[in-house]
Structure formats: structure tokens, C-alpha cells
Amino acid sequence: MTVHQYVERRSSRVLNEKLFGDRIVNFLYSTVREKAPLLFSMLTSRRATALLGLLNFDMPLARGLLGNRRFLERCGVDLSESLDPPGSFTTPRKIFERKIRYWQCRPMPENERTVLSPADSRMIPGTLKNDPLPLIKGKFFDYEELIGKNRKSWLTSFQDGDFAIFRLTPDKYHYNHLPVTGGVEDFYEIEGDYHSCNPGALINVPSPYSKNRRIVTIINTDVGGGTRIGLVAMVEVVAMMIGNIVQCYSTSRYDKPIPIKKGRYVKAGQPKSLYRPGSSTTILFFQKGRINFLEDILVNYGRTDVQSRFSLGLGNPVVETEVDVRSGIANGRDK
């Protein structure tokens, strides 16, 4: 099986991704999908996801602290940032749903017009315009289907705009944070399947993110105190073994979480939601001409020395950059 690599932003190093359950995922998305489509459909359903999540995330870790330590080492999880002591993480779910001291270990840029990464994740920049970058969008999503074909006003609002895909892996911190400051214009859910976000799965299913259950939040940043980059759509996508996305916006650390709803004012950098548990994907859409992606992310995207399972064809890889939640990924442009 081919290696999947990404660029570590802090060091610019090319690293190999540890793909959890890679052989099983590739078997499911090649052999089972082709030869037993009914079984494949059942395995990517809500019920199967709930059962797999229970078996994989809620069983106690073997032999207490020793099992805990081995699991952490295998997954590459760093608990030094965690709010809770290591001994409290007795199941994989508790590890995946951990809280961190983000106000200390995930600093925000001072520029109020900077768009923040919503998650500890691997990021791909893109555009809906007709130039080289949009070749990737059809590999991951169908724009109208992803946003909702009956959401005509929002589809028009982001036409020819830019987007960014943030893919969380199992070892990551699984809270989403707000990428911008503004008022919530709309908030809705679209039902769908529970496909894996393993790279092997993503290259085998056409527009996979458009098929999965997802939650869409539209934020108007052109309000008092806002980021002033127009409308921003934040799409939170479930995945295999991700049975739920809990909306839990907090204005101070993780205190007194409240649900996201239309009309609520939200601040950049604050916790918004939690993927329960495992790995998944968040996608941001921006209006045309309102942001510029930061140069280092664009440079990484164009590197040719990285082996990626995502490709534009003719040997051109689609290269992900590993970004920290609340770090800058784009700057605002004036109208």
C-alpha cells in the first residue's frame, strides 16, 4: 500500500502519516464496496457507526495505566497539554474527547482579521474558481450537495469563493474552534452516511464529504467586532465511528457550554463543537475575494517531494499541511 505523507508546518518536514486500520479500510472500500454493495452500505450506516464506536472507544484500556500508556504511544497522543491527569483516561473515548489548555498551548495571532484553523488537523487550501486548485474539489465534495441543493442563497453567496479542508486524525484533539468572529446567520443539519476519512477511503468514493451527515453553520463576519471577511460557512462532517457532533460553544475556556443557534454572536478561537469520537473533517467556505491563504500553506500545497494518496493526476500530489487549532491560515482582504 502506498505511503501517505504531509508537511509539518512548524518545521517544514515531510512526515509519514500513521494510518489506523488502513488494511481494513482499503479492503472495505475496494473489495467489499465492489462485490458486496449492500454490506458496504450497512457498514457505513448510523447504526454500524454507533456499534463500531462502542466496541472501539468505550471498552476499558487493558491493565489500567499500562494499557493507557501503550495506547497513547501507539496513537502518538501527547497528554501534557491536557486539563485532566493521565490516570483519568481509562477508555479510548476519554482520550479522544480530552480537553486541553488551549489558551496556553494554542496561541492566537494578534491580527483580528486573520482566519483561524478550526482544528488540530491536516489542511488543504482550495478555490471554487476555474483555475488549477479547484481540480481537488471534485475529489472530496460536490459543492451544491455539500452545502445543500435547496440552500440557493448560500450556494450563490460562496460561488467562485475559496475553501479549506481540515482532516482530523484519531490522535488529534477533537474540539472544533471558531475560525472567525461574527453572528450566526444560519445553522442546519444534512443527513447522510458515515464514510471513513482515511485517505484510502477518500480516493475510492466520489465526493465522499458530500455523502456524509454534516452540520452547516453560516457566520456573518461583517458585524460590529467581527473579522470583516464577509460570510463564512463552516461544515462539520461526520465519519465512520463518529456518531455525533456536539455543539458546545463557550465564551470562556470550556465553561458553561451552550448550543450554536441562529442569531448567536460567536468569537474566534473559542470552542464550538466536539466530534464524538475518532476522526473527521471540517470544511470552511469563504466569499470570493475576501481572504488570502497564508504563503507557507500555499507553498506546501505545491511541493513535489511529498508522497500523497491525494493527486491531481500526472504525478501532481495534493499536499496537506499539519496546522494547529487557532493558528492563522488566511488573512482578510478589503472588498
N, C-alpha and C positions, 0 to 999 in steps of 0.2 A: 504494500500500500504506500502511496506517495506521502511524503512529509508535508506538513503544513507549517509555514513559518510566518512570523510577524516581526515588526520593528519595535523594540523597547524605546519609548520616547526619551526617557531620561538620559540614556547612554548612546542611542542610535545603533545599538547592537541588534543583529538578526538572531532571533531565538526560535527554537522548535517548540511548537505547542504540544502539550501532553493531552492527547485526545482520549477522553474517558469513554470506555465501551465502544471503541472505534470499530472493532471487528463485528460486533453485534449490530451496530448501526448500519454499517455497509452491507451486511447480509440482509437486514430488514429492508433497506432502501434499494436493493438490487434484486436479489433472488425472490424474496417474499413479495415485494411490490409487483414484480413482473409475473410471477407464477401463481400467487395466491392473493389477488387484489382484495377479496372480501376479508381475509385475515388481516391484511395490511390496514384496511380501513378500521377494523375493530381495534387494532393496536395503537392507532393514532386518535382514538376517541377520548372523550372526557372520562368515561368510566375506567378505561385502561390506564389513563394517566393517573387517576386517583389511586388505583391499586398499586401501580409501579412506584408511585411516590411513597406510599405507606411501607412497602417492602424495602425500598432503598434508603429512606430517610428517617423512618421512625423506629427502626429496630435499635436496641441499645448497642453501643460500641463494646466490642469484646474486651473482657477483663479490665474494665474501668479505665483508669488513666493510661495504662499501657496501650490498650486498644485506641484510645483517644489520640495518643501521640503518634502511633503508626498511621492512623487515618490522616492526621494533619500533615505528616511528612509525605504521604502518597499524593495528597491533593495539593501540596505546596501552600497551605494556608498559614498566614502569619497572624497569630493571636496577640502579638504585642500591642496592637492598636485597639484591641477590644475593650469595651467597657466592663465586661464581666470576666471573672477569673477563669483560667483554663479548665479547672475542675468542674465547672458548671456545664460544660459542653459534653453531655452524655449520649447524644444521638447526632447523626449527621445533620438532621434538620436544624438542631440548635446551633450548629456550627455555621450552616449556610444562612441562617436568619440572624446572625450576630449583628450587634450594633458596634460602631467604632467611635472613637473620639475625633470625629471628622473636623471639628472646629480647631483641633491642634494638628492633625496629620494630613488634612486635605485643604491647604490654604487656598483662598480665592484671589484672583487678580484684583488690583485696585480699580481698574478701569470699569466703570459701571455699564459700559456699552459692550463689554466682552460677553460672548455667549459661552456658557459653561458646559463641560461634559456632564451628562446626566448620570453617569455610572462609571465605576471601575470596569473598563471594557476594552475591546479592540474595535477601532473606529475606521470606517471607510467614508471619505467625502464623495459627494456626487452632485449632479445637476440634472434637472429635467429638460434643460435646453438641448438643442441639436448640435452638440459638439462631442469630442471623444468620451468624456466622462459618463454620459448617460447610457452608454452601452452596458453598464453594470446594472442599471435599474431593472431591466427585464429579467436578469438572473435571480434577483431577490424578491421583487414585488411588481405587481401591476398597480400603477398609481391610483387609478379610479377605484379598483376593487379594494385596495388597502384603506383608503380614506372613507370609502362608501359611495357606491354609484348614485345613490339618491341624495347625496350631500353636495348638490350642484354649486352652492355659493362657496363652499370651502375648496372644492376642486378648482373653481375659477380663481380663487384668491392665491393659490400656490402654483398656478400654471407657469411653467418656464422658470420656476424658482430653484433653489438649491436644497439639498438634503444631506443628512449624515446618518449612517447606520452604526449602532453601538451594540456589539455582540458580547454578552456576558458569558463567561465560562464558569464551570462548577466551583472553582476555588475562589471566585470573586466575592466581594461584599455585595449583597443583593438588594440594597435600597437604591431606588432612583431618587435623584435630587432635581430640583427645578433648574433648568438651564437659563431661564430669563425671569425678569420681574414684570408683572402686569396683571391684568384682570382676566379671569376665565370667561371666555365668550361662549363656549360650548363644551359639553362633556358627554360622551356616549360610548356604548359598547357594541361591538360587532361579533356575533357568534362565529365559530369556526372550529377547525381541527386542532391537533396538538402535535404537530410535526417537530422533530428534533432540530436543534440549531447547530448540530455538529456539521463541520464543513462537508463531510461526506454525504450527509443528507441533503444539504442545501443545493449541491450541484446536481442532484438527481430528481428533484421535484421542481417543476416550473413555477416561478413566482411564489416560493414557499411562505413568505411572510404574509402574503395576501390571503392565504388559505387558513391561517391560524386565528383563533379567537384573539381579539385585541381591544384595547381601550384607547380612545382618542380624546385628547384634551387640546382645545384651541385657546391660545393665550394672546390677548391684545397687549402689546408692549408699548403702544403709543398712548400711554396714560400718564398721569402725574406720578413721578418717581420711577417710571418704567424704563426698560432697557432701550426703548426707542428704535426698534428694528422692524416695526410692523407686526403682522400676525405670525405666530409660530404654532405649528401643530406638533404635538408630542404623542407618538403612537407607541404604546406598550404592548408587546406581543408575547403571548404565552408560548410554551414549548412542551415537548414531551416531559412528563413528570412535573410540569409547572401547572398545578391545578387552580391557582388563584393569584390575582394581583390585588393586594390590599392597599386601598387608598388611605394614607395616614399622614397628611400634611401637618407639620409642626413649625411654629414660628420661633421656637427656642429649643435647640438640640432635638431630643425626641419627646419632649414634654407635651402632654395634653393633645395627642393627635386628633385631627378632625378630617372628615371626608372632603374630597375635592368636589365642588359643585359650581354650577353656572353663577357668575356674579362675584365669586370669591376673589379677593386680591391675594396674590402669592408672590413670594420673594425668591429671587435667585439664590441657589446654594442650599436651600432648606430641604429636608426630606419630604418627598411627595408620596412614594408608594414602595411596596415591598413585594418582590417576586417570591412565591412560596412553593417550593424551594428550588434548588438546582440551577439551571442556566436559561437565559432567554435573551431577548433583543429589544432595544428601544430605538426608534427612528424619529428624527426631527426633520420637519419641513420648514423652509423659510420662503418669504415672498421674493420675487425677482428683484435683484439689485440691492438688497438690504443688508447683506453680510459679505465679508471676505474671509475665507478659511485661512488660518494661520499658515505661514510659509512652510514650517517644518513638516506639517502634516501632508501638505501637497507634495513636498519633496519625497517623503517616504512613499507616498502613493505611487510615484513614478519610478521607484527603484527597480532595477532589473536583476539584482543579485539576490533576490528573495524567492524561495520556492513556495508558491501559494496554490492551494487547490482551486481558488477562485481565479479565473482567467478571462481576458478579453479575446483570446484566440491568438494565433500566430506567435505563441510564446510570450505574450504580454501578461504578466501576473497582476492581479488586483491585490495590492499590498495594504494590510491593516497596520495601524499604529496603536500600540497599547497606551491608553490615556487614563489618567486618574479622574475620579469624580470631582467636580468643582474646579477642575483646571480649565484654562481657556482653550477653546477650539476655533473661535472665529471672532472677528470684530465687526461692529455695526458700521454701516455706511449711511450717509445722509441721502434723503430722497433726491 
